[in-house]
């Protein structure tokens, strides 16, 4: 290789080193310069947690820090200590603003816990708050053994978690709401706002059970009959009439007016379809 070409390579390498050095120096200067210091903090997305609570934790960690290297992870950790906050995202708005976007847990159910205490749970089973008095307007969850709970922590009570999952994943097509839910060793019983009792059983076959239940509730409501509906075995749902004469438990196929067959296209039929055992045949919704 000629001396000229060697000189060219040396010059290019030196230039690259100089540019890297300038870039590093510029980055360091920007990270220390008050020109890009955080002066304004905008909080968005919070509904339950007040902006004042958020600023109390986030403000000292962000304000006057360089927008180039803000302490986002430290802020995320500090805000995560607030029970209702599920996630935090940040956006830089140069030259001096940080936008803090909050996602909160959704209050789902009021748990009747140990010691007569009431707690608000999220759909994931996180304990969001301890209530000073009675449950607010939301479903009330009871368990076979009253659960211990602590605000800000996930519930360690399996039946409470089952109840939260039951309520938190109700299909959009299910147009009824529950006022009460009780869980005993994974077995779920509930009551709708209209007063219909439901034996749901375990979470197995969740989607099919809700489709069968939806159809049976629609028919029982139309008939004006107060019933208990058992979909713990969705292929053989059962109703028990709770109006005079005395309630008699029978297979749904024998009460055509209160229990239609669930069809593949989710349309109600006028007559139930009996299987070999006399039970109601259903198919999973598509």
VEXSE-975767 format. One line per 10 residues: their letters; for each residue x, y, z of N, C-alpha, C. Coordinates in steps of 0.05 Angstrom, whole numbers, plus 32768, in hexadecimal, padded with zeros to 4 digits. Atoms other than C-alpha are relative to their C-alpha. Layout:
! residues N
A	X Y Z X Y Z X Y Z; ...;
//
This chain:
! residues 286
XXXXXXXXXX	8011 7FE8 8000 8000 8000 8000 8012 8019 8000; 7FEF 7FE8 8003 801C 8045 7FED 7FFD 8011 8019; 8000 7FEE 7FE9 802D 807A 8020 7FE8 8012 7FFF; 8017 7FEE 8002 7FF5 80A6 8004 7FE6 7FF3 800A; 8018 800E 7FF7 7FC0 8072 800F 8000 7FFC 801E; 7FFE 8003 7FE3 7FD9 8064 8055 7FF9 801A 800E; 8006 7FE6 7FF4 7FD6 80AE 8064 7FE2 8006 8000; 801D 7FFB 8003 7F8E 80B1 804B 7FF1 7FF0 8016; 800D 8010 7FEC 7F79 8077 8079 8004 800C 801C; 7FFA 7FF4 7FE6 7F9B 8098 80B5 7FEF 8019 8004;
XXXXXXXXXX	8010 7FE7 7FFD 7F77 80DA 80A7 7FE3 7FF9 8005; 801C 8007 7FFC 7F33 80B9 80A1 7FFB 7FF5 801C; 8003 800B 7FE5 7F3E 8092 80E2 8001 8016 8015; 7FFD 7FEA 7FED 7F54 80D1 8106 7FE7 8011 8000; 8018 7FEF 8002 7F18 80F7 80EC 7FE8 7FF2 800E; 8016 800F 7FF3 7EE9 80C0 8104 8003 8002 801E; 7FFB 7FFE 7FE3 7F09 80C2 814A 7FF8 801C 8009; 8006 7FE5 7FF8 7F02 810E 814B 7FE2 8004 8001; 801D 7FFD 8000 7EB8 810B 8137 7FF2 7FF2 8017; 800C 800F 7FE9 7EA9 80D6 816B 8005 8010 801A;
XXXXXXXXXX	7FFA 7FF0 7FE8 7ECC 8101 819F 7FEF 8018 8002; 8011 7FE9 8000 7EA5 813E 818A 7FE3 7FF9 8007; 801B 8008 7FFA 7E64 8117 818C 7FFD 7FF9 801D; 8002 8008 7FE3 7E73 80FA 81D1 8001 8019 8011; 7FFE 7FE8 7FF0 7E87 813E 81EA 7FE6 8011 7FFE; 8019 7FF1 8003 7E48 815E 81CD 7FEA 7FF3 8010; 8015 800E 7FF1 7E1C 8129 81EC 8004 8005 801E; 7FFB 7FFA 7FE4 7E3E 8133 822F 7FF8 801C 8007; 8007 7FE4 7FFA 7E35 817E 822A 7FE2 8003 8001; 801D 7FFE 8000 7DEC 8176 8218 7FF4 7FF4 8019;
XXXXXXXXXX	800B 800D 7FE9 7DE1 8146 8251 8004 8010 801A; 7FFA 7FEF 7FE8 7DFD 817A 8282 7FF5 801C 7FFD; 8007 7FE4 8006 7DE3 81B9 8261 7FE3 8006 800A; 801B 7FF8 7FF8 7DA8 81DF 827F 7FEE 8007 7FE8; 8010 7FFB 8017 7D91 81EC 8238 7FEA 7FEB 7FFC; 8013 8016 8003 7D6E 81A8 8237 7FF7 7FF6 801B; 8009 8009 7FE5 7D5C 81A5 8281 7FE1 7FFE 8000; 801D 8004 7FFE 7D16 818B 8291 7FF4 8015 8012; 800E 7FEC 7FF1 7CEB 81C5 82A6 7FE2 7FFA 8004; 801D 8005 8000 7CA5 81AC 8296 7FFB 7FE2 8000;
XXXXXXXXXX	8008 801C 7FFF 7C85 8169 82A7 7FE2 7FFF 7FFC; 801D 8003 8006 7C42 8157 8288 7FF8 7FE3 8006; 800A 801A 7FF8 7C1A 811D 82A5 7FE6 7FFB 7FF1; 8017 8008 800F 7BE7 80F9 827A 7FF7 7FE4 8007; 800B 801B 7FFE 7BB9 80BD 8280 7FF7 7FF8 801C; 8008 8007 7FE5 7BAE 80BD 82CB 7FE3 8008 8006; 801C 7FFB 7FF9 7B66 80B9 82E5 7FFC 7FFD 801E; 8003 8006 7FE4 7B6A 809C 832B 8016 800E 8011; 7FE9 7FF4 7FF2 7BB0 80B2 8341 8001 801D 7FF8; 8000 7FE3 8006 7BB4 80FD 8346 801B 8008 7FF4;
XXXXXXXXXX	7FE8 7FF5 800B 7BE6 8125 831F 8014 8009 8015; 7FEF 7FF8 7FEA 7C00 8140 8361 8010 7FE9 800B; 7FF2 8018 7FF6 7C11 80FA 8379 8017 7FF8 7FED; 7FED 8008 8014 7C35 80EB 8338 8018 8014 8001; 7FEB 7FEC 8001 7C5C 812C 8339 8011 7FFF 8019; 7FF1 8002 7FE8 7C70 8121 8381 8017 7FEC 7FFE; 7FEB 8014 8003 7C97 80E3 836C 8011 8005 7FE7; 7FF1 7FFD 8019 7CAB 80F5 8324 800F 801A 7FFF; 7FF4 7FE5 8002 7CBB 813F 832D 801D 8001 8009; 7FE5 7FFE 7FF7 7CFA 8139 8357 8014 7FF1 7FEF;
XXXXXXXXXX	7FEE 8010 8010 7D17 8104 8329 8003 800B 7FE3; 7FFF 7FF7 801B 7D09 8129 82E8 8008 801E 7FFD; 7FFD 7FE3 8003 7D0A 8174 82F4 801E 8008 8001; 7FE5 7FF6 8003 7D4B 8197 82E0 8014 7FEB 7FF7; 7FEF 8014 800C 7D67 8156 82C4 8001 8005 7FE2; 7FFD 7FFC 801C 7D81 8156 827D 7FEB 7FEE 7FF1; 8013 800F 8010 7D4D 8141 824A 800E 7FEA 7FEF; 7FF1 8014 800F 7D85 8119 8228 8002 7FE6 8010; 7FFC 8017 7FEF 7D8E 80EA 8263 7FEE 8001 8019; 8012 7FFE 7FE9 7D50 80ED 8290 7FFF 7FE5 800F;
XXXXXXXXXX	8001 8018 7FF0 7D46 80BA 82C8 7FE5 7FF2 7FFE; 801A 800B 8005 7D0B 8098 82A9 7FFB 7FE6 8010; 8004 8019 7FF1 7D16 8054 82CA 7FFC 8005 801D; 8004 7FF9 7FE4 7D1C 8073 830E 7FE4 800A 8005; 801B 7FF6 7FFD 7CDB 8098 8303 7FEB 7FEA 7FFD; 8013 8017 8004 7CB8 8059 82E9 7FFF 7FF0 801A; 8000 8010 7FE7 7CCD 8034 8328 7FF2 800F 8017; 800D 7FF1 7FEB 7CB6 806C 8356 7FE2 8001 7FFD; 801D 7FFF 8005 7C72 8072 8335 7FF4 7FE4 8003; 800A 801B 7FFD 7C6B 8026 8336 7FF8 7FF9 801D;
XXXXXXXXXX	8007 8004 7FE5 7C65 802C 8381 7FE3 8008 8006; 801C 7FF8 7FFD 7C20 804C 8378 7FEE 7FE9 7FF6; 800F 8019 8007 7BEE 8011 8377 7FF1 8001 7FE6; 8010 7FFF 8018 7BC3 802A 833E 800F 8002 7FE6; 7FF1 7FFC 8019 7BFB 8036 830D 800B 7FE6 7FF5; 7FF8 8018 800D 7C05 7FFD 82DD 801A 8003 7FEF; 7FE9 7FFC 8012 7C37 801A 82AB 8005 801E 7FFC; 7FF9 7FE4 8004 7C5C 805B 829D 8011 8002 7FE7; 7FF0 7FFB 8018 7C77 8074 825A 8007 801E 7FFF; 7FF6 7FE5 8001 7C9E 80B3 824B 8005 800A 7FE3;
XXXXXXXXXX	7FFA 7FF3 801A 7CA6 80E3 8210 800F 801A 8005; 7FF1 7FE7 7FFE 7CDA 8119 8208 7FF4 8014 7FEC; 800A 7FEA 8011 7CBF 815B 81ED 8015 8017 8002; 7FE9 7FED 7FFE 7CFE 8184 81DF 7FF5 801D 7FFC; 7FE6 8003 7FF2 7D19 81B1 81F7 7FFE 7FFA 801E; 7FFF 8001 7FE3 7D00 81AD 823F 7FE8 7FF2 800D; 8018 800C 7FF5 7CC2 8182 8248 8001 7FE1 7FFF; 8004 801D 8000 7CB5 8139 825C 7FE3 7FFB 8004; 801B 8009 7FFE 7C71 811A 8251 7FFF 7FE5 800E; 8002 8019 7FF1 7C60 80E3 8284 7FE4 7FF5 7FFB;
XXXXXXXXXX	801A 800D 8006 7C29 80B4 826B 7FFB 7FE9 8013; 8007 8013 7FEB 7C06 808B 82A0 7FEB 7FED 7FF5; 8015 8014 8004 7BDF 804A 8297 7FF9 7FF5 801C; 8009 8009 7FE6 7BB6 8038 82D4 7FF2 7FE5 7FFF; 8010 8018 7FFE 7B9A 7FF6 82EB 7FE2 8007 8001; 801C 7FFB 8000 7B4F 7FF1 82E2 7FF3 7FF3 8019; 800E 800C 7FE9 7B28 7FE8 8323 7FEA 7FED 7FF6; 8012 8014 800B 7AFF 7FA9 8318 7FEC 7FF5 8014; 8011 800E 7FEE 7AE3 7F89 8356 8008 8007 801D; 7FFC 7FFB 7FE4 7ADB 7F94 83A1 8002 7FE5 800F;
XXXXXXXXXX	7FFB 801A 7FF2 7AFA 7F5A 83C9 7FF9 8004 801D; 8005 8002 7FE3 7ADD 7F4A 840D 8015 7FEF 800D; 7FE9 800D 7FF6 7B1D 7F39 8430 7FFE 7FF8 801D; 7FFF 8008 7FE4 7B33 7F20 8474 7FFC 8018 8013; 8004 7FEB 7FEC 7B21 7F47 84B2 7FEA 8014 7FF9; 8016 7FEE 8008 7AE3 7F66 8491 8009 8017 7FEF; 7FF5 7FEA 8010 7B0F 7F92 8465 7FF8 7FFC 7FE3; 8007 8001 801D 7AFC 7FA3 841D 8017 800C 7FF0; 7FEA 7FF7 8011 7B2F 7FAB 83E5 7FF7 8002 7FE3; 8005 7FFD 801C 7B2C 7FC2 839D 8016 7FF1 7FF1;
XXXXXXXXXX	7FED 8010 8010 7B4D 7F91 836C 7FFF 8008 7FE2; 8000 7FFD 801D 7B62 7F99 8323 7FFA 7FE5 7FF3; 8006 8019 800E 7B53 7F65 82EE 8017 7FEC 8002; 7FE9 8012 7FFD 7B9A 7F49 82F9 8002 7FF6 801D; 7FFF 8009 7FE4 7B8C 7F40 8343 8012 8011 8012; 7FF0 7FEE 7FEF 7BB6 7F7B 835C 7FEE 800F 8013; 800F 7FF2 7FEC 7B9D 7F9A 839C 8006 801E 7FFC; 7FFC 7FE3 8006 7B93 7FE4 8389 7FFC 8012 8018; 8004 7FEF 7FE9 7B78 7FFF 83CA 7FF0 7FF1 8015; 8011 800A 7FEA 7B5A 7FEE 840E 7FEB 8015 8005;
XXXXXXXXXX	8016 7FED 7FFD 7B16 800D 8419 7FFA 8004 801E; 8007 7FFA 7FE5 7B01 802E 8459 7FE4 7FF7 8008; 801B 8008 7FFB 7AB9 801B 8452 7FF6 7FEA 7FEE; 800D 8015 8011 7A89 7FF3 8427 800C 8002 7FE4; 7FF7 8001 801B 7A98 7FDE 83E0 7FF1 8015 7FEF; 800D 7FEE 8012 7A8A 8012 83AA 7FF0 7FF1 7FEB; 8011 800D 8014 7A5F 8004 836D 8011 7FF1 7FED; 7FF1 8013 8011 7A84 7FC9 8350 7FFA 7FE4 800A; 8005 801B 7FF7 7A7E 7F7D 8354 800E 7FFA 801B; 7FF5 8007 7FE6 7A8A 7F61 839A 800A 7FE3 7FFE;
XXXXXXXXXX	7FF4 801B 8002 7AB9 7F24 839E 8005 7FF5 801C; 7FFA 800E 7FE7 7AB9 7EF4 83D8 800D 7FE5 7FFB; 7FF2 8019 8004 7AE3 7EB6 83E2 7FFA 7FED 8018; 8006 8014 7FEC 7ADC 7E76 840A 800E 8007 801A; 7FF0 7FF7 7FE9 7B13 7E8C 8439 8007 801D 7FFB; 7FFA 7FE4 8004 7B18 7ED8 8442 801E 8005 7FFB; 7FE4 7FFD 8009 7B58 7EF0 8420 800D 8017 800F; 7FEF 7FEA 7FF7 7B90 7F19 843E 8008 8010 7FE7; 7FFA 7FF0 8017 7BA0 7F54 8411 800F 8019 800A; 7FF1 7FE8 7FFA 7BCF 7F90 840F 8001 8011 7FE8;
XXXXXXXXXX	8001 7FEE 8017 7BC8 7FCD 83E3 801C 8002 7FF3; 7FE7 7FFD 800F 7BFD 7FD1 83AD 800D 7FE5 7FF9; 7FF5 801A 8006 7C0A 7F86 83AA 7FEC 7FEE 7FF2; 8012 8014 800C 7BEE 7F4D 8381 7FF4 7FEF 8015; 800D 8012 7FED 7BBC 7F23 83A6 800D 7FE5 7FFE; 7FF5 801B 7FFF 7BD8 7EE1 83BD 7FEB 7FEB 8006; 8017 8011 7FFB 7B93 7EC3 83C6 7FF6 7FF5 7FE5; 8007 800C 801A 7B85 7E92 838D 7FE3 8004 7FF8; 801C 7FFC 8006 7B3A 7E97 8392 7FFA 801D 7FF7; 8004 7FE4 8008 7B3E 7EE3 838E 800B 8005 7FE4;
XXXXXXXXXX	7FF5 7FFE 801B 7B6A 7EDD 834F 7FED 7FF4 7FEC; 8014 800D 8012 7B37 7EAD 8330 7FE8 8013 7FFC; 8016 7FEE 8003 7AFF 7EDE 833E 8006 8018 7FEF; 7FF8 7FE9 8010 7B26 7F18 8320 8002 7FF8 7FE3; 7FFD 8008 801C 7B36 7EF0 82E1 7FE4 7FFB 7FF4; 801C 8005 8009 7AEC 7EDB 82DC 7FF3 801A 7FF6; 800D 7FE6 8007 7AD5 7F24 82DB 8010 8010 7FEB; 7FF0 7FEF 8012 7B10 7F41 82B5 8001 7FF7 7FE3; 7FFE 800A 801B 7B08 7F16 8277 7FE5 7FFA 7FF4; 801B 8005 800A 7ABD 7F17 826B 7FFF 8009 7FE2;
XXXXXXXXXX	8002 7FF9 801D 7AB0 7F16 821F 7FF0 8019 7FFB; 800E 7FE7 8007 7A99 7F57 81FF 7FE3 7FFA 7FF9; 801B 8007 8008 7A5B 7F33 81E5 7FED 7FFA 8017; 8011 8007 7FE8 7A43 7F24 822C 7FF6 801B 800B; 800C 7FE6 7FFA 7A13 7F5D 823A 7FF5 8002 801C; 8009 8000 7FE4 7A07 7F4E 8284 8016 8007 8012; 7FEC 7FF9 7FEC 7A2B 7F66 82C2 7FFA 7FF1 801A; 8003 800F 7FE7 7A37 7F43 8304 8002 8013 8018; 7FFF 7FF0 7FE7 7A2A 7F61 8349 800F 7FF1 8015; 7FF2 800F 7FEB 7A47 7F28 8372 800E 7FE8 7FF3;
XXXXXXXXXX	7FF1 8017 8009 7A7C 7EF2 8367 800B 7FF2 8019; 7FF4 800F 7FEA 7A90 7EBB 8398 8010 7FE9 7FF4; 7FEF 8015 800A 7AC9 7E8A 838E 8008 7FEE 8018; 7FF8 8013 7FEC 7AD6 7E4B 83B7 8010 7FEA 7FF3; 7FEE 8014 800C 7B12 7E21 83A4 7FFE 7FFF 7FE2; 8000 7FFE 801D 7B0E 7E3A 835C 7FE4 7FFE 7FF4; 801C 8003 800A 7AC2 7E2E 8356 7FF3 801B 8001; 800B 7FE5 8002 7AA0 7E6F 833F 7FE2 8000 8000; 801C 7FFA 8001 7A5A 7E85 834F 7FFC 801E 7FFF; 8003 7FE4 8003 7A3E 7EC9 833D 7FE2 8007 7FFF;
XXXXXXXXXX	801C 7FF6 8003 79FF 7EF4 833B 8001 8018 7FEE; 8002 7FEA 8012 79EC 7F23 8303 7FF2 8018 800E; 800E 7FE8 7FF6 79D3 7F6A 830F 7FE2 7FFD 8001; 801D 8004 8001 798E 7F51 82FD 7FF7 7FEA 8014; 8007 8013 7FEB 7991 7F1C 8335 8002 7FE3 7FF8; 7FFD 801C 8008 799F 7EDD 830D 8019 7FF4 800C; 7FE9 800E 7FF5 79CC 7EAC 8331 800D 7FEE 7FEB; 7FF2 800F 8014 7A02 7E8A 8308 8015 7FEE 800E; 7FEB 8012 7FF7 7A2C 7E4D 8318 8012 7FFC 7FE7; 7FEE 8000 8017 7A68 7E55 82E9 8014 7FE9 8001;
XXXXXXXXXX	7FEC 8015 7FFD 7A96 7E20 8305 801C 800B 7FFE; 7FE4 7FF7 8003 7AE1 7E25 82F5 8002 8012 7FE8; 7FFB 7FEF 8017 7B01 7E52 82C1 8004 7FF0 7FE7; 7FFE 8011 8018 7B07 7E17 8292 7FE8 8004 7FED; 8016 7FFC 8013 7ADF 7E20 8252 7FF3 801B 8002; 800A 7FE5 7FF9 7AD8 7E6A 8262 7FEE 800B 7FEA; 800F 7FF3 8015 7AC1 7E83 821E 7FE6 7FF2 7FFA; 8019 800F 8006 7A8F 7E4B 8211 7FEC 8004 8016; 8013 7FFC 7FEA 7A71 7E53 8256 7FF2 801A 7FFE; 800D 7FE6 8002 7A65 7E9C 824B 7FED 8002 7FE9;
XXXXXXXXXX	8013 8000 8017 7A45 7E90 8207 7FE6 7FF2 8008; 8019 800F 7FF7 7A15 7E5C 8225 7FF1 8012 8014; 800C 7FEF 7FEC 7A08 7E8A 8260 7FF1 8018 7FF4; 800C 7FE9 800D 79FA 7EC5 8233 7FE5 7FF9 7FF4; 8019 8009 800D 79C5 7E9F 820C 7FEA 7FF9 8015; 8014 8008 7FEC 79A4 7E82 824A 7FF6 8018 8010; 8009 7FE7 7FF2 79A2 7EC6 826D 7FEC 800F 7FEE; 8012 7FF2 8012 7981 7EE5 8230 7FE5 7FF3 7FFF; 801A 800E 8001 794B 7EB0 822D 7FF1 8002 801B; 800D 7FFF 7FE6 793E 7EB0 8278 7FF6 801C 8006;
XXXXXXXXXX	8009 7FE5 7FFC 793A 7EFC 8279 7FE6 8006 7FF0; 8017 7FFC 8011 7909 7EFC 823F 7FE7 7FF2 800C; 8016 800F 7FF5 78DE 7EC8 8263 7FF7 800B 801B; 8007 7FF4 7FE7 78DD 7EF1 82A3 8001 7FEC 8017; 7FFE 8015 7FEC 78F2 7EB5 82CC 801A 8004 8010; 7FE8 7FFE 7FF0 7923 7EBA 8307 800C 7FE4 8003; 7FF4 801A 8001 7954 7E81 8301 801D 8001 800B; 7FE4 8005 7FFD 7997 7E66 8316 800A 7FF1 7FE8; 7FF6 800D 8018 79C0 7E53 82D9 801B 7FF4 8007; 7FE7 800E 7FFB 79F7 7E1F 82DE 800D 7FF9 7FE5;
XXXXXXXXXX	7FF1 8006 8018 7A2A 7E1F 82A6 801B 7FF4 8007; 7FE7 800C 7FF8 7A61 7DFB 82CC 8008 7FEA 7FED; 7FFB 8013 8016 7A5A 7DC4 8297 7FF1 800C 7FE9; 800E 7FF1 8015 7A4A 7DEF 825A 7FF1 7FEF 7FEC; 800E 8012 8013 7A36 7DB4 822F 7FE5 7FF7 800B; 8019 8008 7FF4 79FF 7DA5 8261 7FF7 8015 8015; 8008 7FEB 7FED 79E7 7DE7 827F 7FE6 7FF9 800D; 8018 8006 7FF0 79B1 7DE4 82B4 7FF5 801A 800B; 800D 7FE9 7FF3 797E 7E17 82CE 7FEF 7FF5 8017; 8012 8006 7FEA 7958 7E17 8310 7FEE 8018 8004;
XXXXXXXXXX	8013 7FEA 7FFD 791A 7E42 8312 7FFD 8007 801D; 8002 7FF7 7FE5 7915 7E6C 8350 7FE6 800E 8007; 801A 7FF4 7FFC 78CD 7E83 8349 7FEC 7FE9 8005; 8014 8015 7FFB 788F 7E5C 8362 7FF6 7FF5 7FE6; 7FFF 8013 7FE9 787F 7E24 835D 801D 7FF9 8008; 7FE6 8007 7FF4 78B8 7E04 8384 8014 7FFB 7FEA; 7FEB 8003 8014 78FA 7E07 835F 8007 7FE3 7FFB; 7FF9 801B 8008 790B 7DC8 8339 8017 8001 7FED; 7FE9 8001 8011 794F 7DBA 831B 7FFC 7FEC 7FEA; 8003 8012 8016 794D 7D9B 82D6 8014 8007 7FEA;
XXXXXXXXXX	7FEE 7FFA 8016 7976 7D97 8296 7FF4 8017 7FF0; 8009 7FE9 800F 7972 7DD5 826B 7FEF 7FF9 7FE9; 8010 8009 8017 7957 7DAE 8231 7FE3 7FFD 8006; 801B 8004 7FF8 7918 7DA2 8259 7FF1 801A 8005; 800C 7FE6 7FFC 790C 7DED 8262 8006 8011 7FE8; 7FFA 7FF4 8019 790A 7E05 821B 7FFE 801E 8001; 8004 7FE3 8000 78F2 7E4A 822D 8016 800F 800F; 7FEA 7FF3 7FF1 792E 7E58 825B 801B 7FF8 7FF8; 7FE5 800A 8006 7967 7E33 823B 8002 7FF7 7FE3; 7FFC 8008 801B 7973 7E33 81F0 801B 7FF3 7FFB;
XXXXXXXXXX	7FE6 800B 8008 79AA 7E0D 81CD 8012 8016 7FF6; 7FED 7FED 800B 79E9 7E35 81BF 8009 7FF6 7FE5; 7FF9 8009 801B 79F5 7E31 8174 801A 800C 7FF7; 7FE6 7FF7 800B 7A33 7E3B 814B 8000 801D 7FF8; 8001 7FE5 8008 7A1A 7E7E 8131 7FF6 8013 8016; 8008 7FF1 7FE9 7A06 7E95 8177 7FE3 800A 7FFF; 801C 7FF8 8001 79BC 7E9B 8164 7FF0 7FEE 8012; 8011 8010 7FEF 7987 7E84 8195 7FED 7FF0 7FEF; 8013 8011 800F 795C 7E4A 817E 7FE7 7FFD 8011; 8019 8003 7FF2 7914 7E3C 8191 7FFF 7FE7 8011;
XXXXXXXXXX	8000 801A 7FF1 7922 7DF6 81A9 801C 7FF8 8006; 7FE6 800B 7FF9 795C 7DD8 81CE 8005 7FE7 7FF1; 7FF8 8018 800E 7982 7D9F 81AD 800A 7FEC 8015; 7FF8 8013 7FEB 7986 7D61 81D9 8016 7FED 7FF6; 7FEC 8014 8005 79C3 7D34 81DB 7FF6 7FE5 8009; 8007 801C 7FF9 79C4 7CEA 81EA 7FF8 7FFE 801D; 8006 8002 7FE4 79C1 7CF8 8235 7FE9 8013 8008; 8015 7FED 7FF9 7988 7D2A 8230 8009 801B 8006; 7FF5 7FE6 7FFA 79B6 7D64 823A 8001 8012 7FE8; 8000 7FEC 8015 79BD 7DA3 8211 801B 7FFF 7FF1;
XXXXXX	7FE7 7FFF 800F 79F0 7DA0 81D9 8007 801C 7FF8; 7FF7 7FE5 8007 7A19 7DDF 81CD 801A 7FFE 7FF0; 7FE7 7FFF 800E 7A51 7DF2 819F 800E 801A 8007; 7FF1 7FE9 7FFA 7A88 7E23 81AB 7FFB 8016 7FEB; 8004 7FEA 8013 7A7D 7E68 818C 8018 8003 7FEE; 7FEA 7FFC 8013 7AA6 7E76 814E 800B 801C 8003;
//
